[in-house]
Amino acid sequence: MGWEHYVSLTMYRGISLERERRQLQEIITCAIPISGDALLSLINEILDLSKLEAGEMMLETLDFDLSTCVEEVLDLLAPQAHNKGLEIAALIYRNVPTHLQGDATRLRQILMNLISNAIKFTSTGEILIRVELRSQTPNTATLTLLSQIRVLALPQKIKADSFSHLPKLMLLLPANMAVQV
């Protein structure tokens, strides 16, 4: 092999390594904010648990828009769902009041946990977040948040005892989890 070929191969190898390095940098760059958000969320949950146990948890009462609150959480978690090949959507029934007073931060936290768990335990299909009106008085509304998981197809290899390590609630298809707000 002549030196021209050696130089060409060396340059090709250098270009290839540079491309791999850039791809790795992009992956790391994308992972940093996600990891930071996850760590911040974990710290906030630990602090909230400490406040709850100490009886110091104070709920805010602020005006907020339910539709915007749900949409913001979906926008935040949609990339995670789409990376797993999952579709994610929300349905707020027409009879549900959307201009509310309450603790939007806690509601977002509940939605984040609900949707994150649905994404975590779903490998194929779609996740639908439903917001239903349970009851309403002139001054209050009780809402139910449901995470409905629709599995499009289960592989033939999966057996019922494969799921024995999961909580019973996760065995239901669709898996409905209700939270009263």
Secondary structure, DSSP 8 states (H G I E B T S, - for coil): --HHHHHHHHHHHHHHHHHHHHHHHHHHHHHHHHHHHHHHHHHHHHHHHHHHHTT------EEEEHHHHHHHHHHHHHHHHHHTT-EEEEEE-TTS--EEEE-HHHHHHHHHHHHHHHHHT-SSSEEEEEEEEEEE-SS-EEEEEEEEEE-S---TT--GGGGTTS-HHHHSSS---EEE-
